[in-house]
Every structure is written in C-alpha cells, then in structure tokens.
Amino acid sequence: MDTKKAIIMFNSLSQETRLGAFRLLVKAGPQGLAAGVLSEDLRVPHNTLSFHLNHLSNAGIVTSRREGRSVIYSANFDVVRDLIGFMVKDCCSVEFASIREDKENGCSIIELSKCC
C-alpha cells in the first residue's frame, strides 16, 4: 500500500458517522449490514448515511451488494488488513510490532508488545 492510498482511507475514517458505520460493519463481519440497519443504529437519516457510506466505498474501505430491495454494506477486510499492515510495517519498530502469517488458519496476526 502506498502513502497516498493510506491517507485517503484515514481521511474517510476521520469523521464520526463514517467511523461509527465502519466499526459496526467490522463488528457485523463479512455478511455486513443493510443500509437501513446502519441508519437506525447510528440514528442518522438515510440520505446522510448514504453520503458517508459512499465516501467509505470510494476509499475502498467498504463494499456493497444488492439483496432484493436492500443494499448490504460490508467492511473490506482485505483492504483494512493491508492498511493495518502498512502502519505496522512502516511506522513501528520491529521490537514493538510485528505481523506473522498463520498458515494453519489462513490469517495474519499482528502482535503489539508493550512499549513501556
């Protein structure tokens, strides 16, 4: 991941409604949540939420799919993993943070040690 892409993603998350929506989508997992559910949970009007979800989508942090009359949004876990990896690899000393691959489970593990 390059710095410009990371800045776009961080910029999209640097707003209260967008960060709240993203956190709910991460909590929901790969199945995601309908836009209406997000709107209710965040207590944000549908049109306002649509603007914010579009912003997150343009940054690549969330994806959407249509199921019947609903639009389902999901966190883009691959992109988020890459963003976290970018931060750990480029911003932290190896003695404080590392990423290792768990081949058995097919996932990345980020280990952060206490800095103090």
C-alpha positions in Angstrom: 0.0 0.0 0.0 1.3 3.4 -0.8 1.1 6.5 1.4 -1.5 8.3 -0.8 -3.9 5.4 -0.6 -3.5 5.2 3.2 -4.2 8.9 3.6 -7.4 8.6 1.6 -8.5 5.8 3.9 -7.6 7.6 7.1 -9.3 10.7 5.8 -12.5 8.8 5.1 -12.4 7.4 8.7 -11.8 10.8 10.3 -15.4 11.7 10.6 -17.7 10.5 13.4 -20.5 9.0 11.3 -18.2 7.2 8.9 -16.1 5.8 11.8 -19.2 4.6 13.6 -20.5 2.9 10.4 -17.2 1.3 9.8 -17.0 0.0 13.3 -20.5 -1.5 13.1 -19.5 -3.1 9.8 -16.4 -4.7 11.2 -18.4 -6.0 14.1 -21.0 -7.4 11.7 -18.3 -9.4 9.9 -18.3 -10.5 6.2 -22.1 -10.8 6.0 -22.4 -7.0 6.5 -25.5 -4.9 7.4 -28.3 -3.4 5.4 -28.1 0.4 5.0 -31.4 0.7 6.9 -30.0 -1.1 9.9 -26.9 1.1 9.9 -29.1 4.2 9.7 -31.2 3.1 12.7 -28.2 2.0 14.8 -26.3 5.3 14.1 -29.5 7.4 14.3 -28.6 9.1 11.0 -31.1 9.9 8.2 -30.8 7.6 5.2 -29.7 10.3 2.8 -27.0 11.5 5.2 -25.8 7.9 5.8 -25.7 7.3 2.0 -23.3 10.2 1.6 -21.0 8.8 4.3 -21.2 5.2 3.0 -20.3 6.4 -0.5 -17.3 8.2 0.9 -16.1 4.9 2.6 -16.8 3.0 -0.5 -14.8 5.4 -2.7 -11.9 4.9 -0.3 -12.2 1.2 -0.7 -12.9 0.5 3.0 -16.4 -0.8 2.4 -18.1 -2.8 -0.3 -21.8 -3.0 -1.1 -24.1 -5.5 -2.8 -27.8 -5.6 -3.5 -30.1 -8.2 -1.9 -33.6 -7.7 -3.1 -34.6 -4.1 -2.2 -31.8 -3.7 0.3 -28.2 -2.6 -0.1 -25.9 -4.5 2.2 -22.6 -2.9 3.2 -19.6 -4.9 4.4 -16.1 -3.9 5.7 -13.5 -4.6 3.1 -11.3 -6.7 5.4 -8.6 -7.3 2.8 -8.0 -3.6 2.4 -8.3 -2.9 6.2 -5.7 -5.7 6.8 -3.4 -4.0 4.3 -3.9 -0.6 5.9 -3.0 -2.0 9.4 0.0 -3.8 7.9 1.1 -0.6 6.3 1.0 1.1 9.7 2.8 -1.7 11.5 5.5 -2.2 8.8 6.2 1.5 8.1 5.5 3.2 11.4 6.6 0.9 14.2 9.9 -0.6 15.3 10.1 -4.4 14.8 10.7 -4.7 18.6 7.3 -3.2 19.3 5.1 -4.6 16.4 5.2 -7.5 14.0 3.0 -9.3 11.5 3.1 -13.0 11.0 1.1 -15.3 8.9 -0.9 -18.1 10.5 -0.8 -20.7 7.7 -3.0 -23.1 9.5 -5.9 -20.6 9.8 -5.0 -18.6 6.7 -4.9 -15.3 8.5 -2.4 -12.5 9.5 -1.6 -12.0 13.2 -0.5 -8.6 14.3 1.5 -8.6 17.6 2.0 -5.5 19.5 4.3 -5.5 22.6 4.1 -3.1 25.4 6.1 0.0 24.6 6.8 0.9 28.2 
